[in-house]
Amino acid sequence: MLSKNQKPYVIYMAEIIYSYISIIKKRYPKIDTTEAINKFMKTAQFKKLRDGTLHDEWFIELKKNNYIDKETGASIPQETIKLLEIQRDITIKQLIEIPELYETKNNTLIEASSRAYKFLWRMCESYELWCNESEQSEQLLLKIID
């Protein structure tokens, strides 16, 4: 059983996404969260998330550690690893890039990018909800659930 403040493994990627978007928000304080997410979608970190590399790098680290959690020293159950692999696959599908889906007049993203944006928003929302539930909301910058 997880303690109230122990982060579930499925929240790790949400936290990483949230952190990247928060860095953008700090760098450009006048932009809103929507713009920060759109800027994130143009970064190398987003590309690593989109193609599964970010998850794969994490899996390599977990494997090197024999699937032992560095923070708790506990073994990570195989079911959890399978769940994280499903999370990776869903992430890839939600963030798929189809270059032809740009509106040519103003170069705005449509359809697939809209789906990607909504997925990133939900990941950030999940992270904020977890922070609130675990009484760690002091670190929230995006204010998605406000």
C-alpha positions as CSV (number, residue, x, y, z in Angstrom):
1,M,0.0,0.0,0.0
2,L,1.3,3.4,-1.0
3,S,1.7,6.1,1.7
4,K,-0.2,9.3,1.1
5,N,2.9,11.0,-0.3
6,Q,4.4,8.1,-2.2
7,K,4.1,8.8,-5.9
8,P,2.4,6.2,-7.9
9,Y,4.6,5.1,-10.9
10,V,2.0,6.1,-13.4
11,I,2.3,9.7,-12.2
12,Y,6.0,10.0,-13.0
13,M,5.5,10.9,-16.6
14,A,2.8,13.3,-15.7
15,E,5.2,15.0,-13.3
16,I,7.9,15.2,-16.0
17,I,5.5,16.7,-18.5
18,Y,4.3,19.2,-15.9
19,S,7.8,20.1,-15.0
20,Y,8.7,20.9,-18.7
21,I,5.6,23.0,-19.2
22,S,6.3,24.8,-15.9
23,I,9.8,25.6,-17.0
24,I,8.3,27.2,-20.1
25,K,5.8,29.1,-18.0
26,K,8.6,30.5,-15.8
27,R,10.7,31.4,-18.8
28,Y,7.7,33.3,-20.5
29,P,5.7,34.6,-17.5
30,K,3.2,36.5,-19.7
31,I,1.9,33.4,-21.6
32,D,-0.9,31.3,-20.4
33,T,-0.9,27.5,-19.8
34,T,-2.3,26.8,-23.3
35,E,0.5,28.7,-24.9
36,A,3.1,26.9,-22.7
37,I,1.7,23.5,-23.7
38,N,1.9,24.5,-27.4
39,K,5.5,25.7,-26.9
40,F,6.3,22.4,-25.2
41,M,5.0,20.5,-28.2
42,K,7.8,22.1,-30.2
43,T,10.6,20.9,-28.0
44,A,13.1,18.0,-28.1
45,Q,11.7,16.7,-24.8
46,F,8.2,16.5,-26.4
47,K,9.6,14.5,-29.3
48,K,11.2,12.0,-26.9
49,L,7.9,11.7,-25.1
50,R,6.0,11.3,-28.5
51,D,8.3,8.6,-29.8
52,G,8.5,6.6,-26.5
53,T,12.2,7.4,-25.9
54,L,11.5,9.1,-22.6
55,H,9.7,6.0,-21.3
56,D,12.3,3.7,-22.8
57,E,15.1,5.5,-21.0
58,W,13.3,5.2,-17.8
59,F,12.8,1.5,-18.4
60,I,16.5,1.0,-19.0
61,E,17.2,2.7,-15.6
62,L,14.7,0.6,-13.9
63,K,16.1,-2.6,-15.4
64,K,19.7,-1.6,-14.4
65,N,18.4,-1.3,-10.9
66,N,16.8,-4.8,-11.1
67,Y,13.4,-3.0,-10.9
68,I,14.2,-1.8,-7.3
69,D,12.7,1.6,-6.5
70,K,15.7,3.9,-5.6
71,E,13.5,5.9,-3.1
72,T,11.9,3.1,-1.2
73,G,14.2,0.1,-1.9
74,A,11.1,-1.9,-2.7
75,S,10.8,-4.1,-5.8
76,I,8.6,-2.8,-8.5
77,P,6.0,-5.4,-9.4
78,Q,5.9,-6.8,-12.9
79,E,2.3,-5.7,-13.2
80,T,3.4,-2.1,-12.6
81,I,6.0,-2.4,-15.3
82,K,3.4,-3.8,-17.7
83,L,1.1,-0.8,-16.8
84,L,3.9,1.6,-17.5
85,E,4.5,-0.1,-20.9
86,I,0.8,0.4,-21.7
87,Q,1.1,4.0,-20.6
88,R,4.0,4.4,-23.1
89,D,2.0,2.9,-25.9
90,I,-1.0,5.1,-25.2
91,T,1.2,8.2,-25.0
92,I,2.7,7.4,-28.4
93,K,-0.7,7.0,-29.9
94,Q,-2.1,10.2,-28.4
95,L,0.9,12.2,-29.4
96,I,1.3,10.9,-33.0
97,E,2.6,13.4,-35.4
98,I,1.0,13.7,-38.8
99,P,2.6,16.7,-40.6
100,E,-0.1,17.2,-43.1
101,L,-2.5,18.1,-40.4
102,Y,-1.3,21.7,-40.2
103,E,-3.6,24.5,-41.3
104,T,-1.6,26.3,-44.0
105,K,-3.1,29.8,-43.5
106,N,-1.7,30.4,-40.0
107,N,0.3,27.2,-39.4
108,T,-1.9,26.1,-36.5
109,L,-2.1,22.6,-35.4
110,I,-5.4,20.7,-36.0
111,E,-6.9,17.3,-35.2
112,A,-3.9,15.1,-34.2
113,S,-2.2,18.1,-32.5
114,S,-5.5,18.9,-30.8
115,R,-5.6,15.4,-29.4
116,A,-1.9,15.7,-28.3
117,Y,-2.7,19.0,-26.6
118,K,-5.7,17.5,-24.7
119,F,-3.6,14.5,-23.7
120,L,-0.9,16.8,-22.3
121,W,-3.5,18.9,-20.5
122,R,-5.0,15.8,-18.9
123,M,-1.5,14.6,-17.8
124,C,-0.9,17.9,-16.1
125,E,-4.4,17.8,-14.6
126,S,-3.7,14.4,-13.2
127,Y,-0.5,15.6,-11.7
128,E,-2.2,18.5,-10.0
129,L,-4.9,16.3,-8.6
130,W,-2.3,13.9,-7.2
131,C,-0.5,16.9,-5.6
132,N,-3.7,18.1,-4.0
133,E,-4.5,14.6,-2.7
134,S,-1.1,14.2,-1.3
135,E,-1.0,17.7,0.2
136,Q,1.8,18.9,-2.1
137,S,0.0,21.6,-3.9
138,E,2.5,24.3,-3.0
139,Q,4.6,23.3,-6.1
140,L,1.8,23.8,-8.6
141,L,2.4,26.5,-11.2
142,L,0.0,25.8,-14.0
143,K,-3.2,26.1,-11.9
144,I,-5.1,23.7,-14.2
145,I,-7.6,22.5,-11.6
146,D,-8.3,25.9,-10.1
